[in-house]
Amino acid sequence: MDVLTPRTLEEALRLKAERIEAVPIQGGTDVMVELNFDRARPAALLNLNEVAELRGWSRENGHIRLGAGLTYAEAMRLPLPALAEASRTVGGPQIRNRGTIGGNLGTSSPAGDALPPLLVCGAQVRVASVRGERVLPLEEFVTGVKRNTLEDDELILDVTVAAAPARQTFMKVGPRNAMVISVVSLAMRVDDGLTASFGSAGPVPGVVRAPLDGAGTFPEQVAEAASPIDDVRGTAVYRRHALRVLTKRALERCLG
């Protein structure tokens, strides 16, 4: 297996174009699991750890830009309450220091903890290749279970969300409060309306919106929008019930 280590974004995009089979890796918290269990054996890895352009976050024109290489440990200190709360529940300190927002986007798992908090903030994903850049809503980027619209020669550069103040929160249900894959999760944002996004309750993280005066029926709307399944972590019936409870609690937290 070849390991390609570009030092700049330009070099990374060139190498990805030349070796489209190369799997991007930064934190490795998803990719290395696949390798260790022999579920995948790519011909090459594209190590993005030395690409400074993918790191950090910044405020730009009323928005917050999160680099694809931003770690969960760094996200815990962001002025985005739901994402900060979600980041605190991801793995242990070692995983939070290595796992990245870009990795969560690229994996596109329905259980990805970063996705619901980003979705309630209207996240826009920027991707690039040697052919140029494109920006698309996160709602359109994730298309199915571990599927997205990323082309073979593209890399995720960053994700941008609105910096406008709003009440936000994140909750999830699991065997423990942290260090587990969620049975179901929920992020909520309240400004001039209600926006909720759930994880682990459908093939893609769902988004539900309602006016502020619709709070009374919002828990049922969220539960009905889900399409959960039975698996080893929980039943569909339990997940739908849990979404009702989480939505009610999130409303109390944001509106109380």
Secondary structure as GFF3:
##gff-version 3
##sequence-region A 1 256
A	DSSP	beta_strand	2	4	.	.	.	ID=ss1
A	DSSP	alpha_helix	9	18	.	.	.	ID=ss2
A	DSSP	beta_strand	23	25	.	.	.	ID=ss3
A	DSSP	alpha_helix	31	36	.	.	.	ID=ss4
A	DSSP	beta_strand	44	47	.	.	.	ID=ss5
A	DSSP	three_ten_helix	52	54	.	.	.	ID=ss6
A	DSSP	beta_strand	57	60	.	.	.	ID=ss7
A	DSSP	beta_strand	63	67	.	.	.	ID=ss8
A	DSSP	alpha_helix	72	75	.	.	.	ID=ss9
A	DSSP	alpha_helix	81	88	.	.	.	ID=ss10
A	DSSP	alpha_helix	93	98	.	.	.	ID=ss11
A	DSSP	alpha_helix	101	107	.	.	.	ID=ss12
A	DSSP	alpha_helix	115	120	.	.	.	ID=ss13
A	DSSP	beta_strand	124	129	.	.	.	ID=ss14
A	DSSP	beta_strand	132	137	.	.	.	ID=ss15
A	DSSP	alpha_helix	138	141	.	.	.	ID=ss16
A	DSSP	beta_strand	142	144	.	.	.	ID=ss17
A	DSSP	beta_strand	147	148	.	.	.	ID=ss18
A	DSSP	beta_strand	155	162	.	.	.	ID=ss19
A	DSSP	beta_strand	167	173	.	.	.	ID=ss20
A	DSSP	beta_strand	184	190	.	.	.	ID=ss21
A	DSSP	beta_strand	193	199	.	.	.	ID=ss22
A	DSSP	beta_strand	206	211	.	.	.	ID=ss23
A	DSSP	three_ten_helix	212	217	.	.	.	ID=ss24
A	DSSP	alpha_helix	218	225	.	.	.	ID=ss25
A	DSSP	alpha_helix	236	255	.	.	.	ID=ss26
###
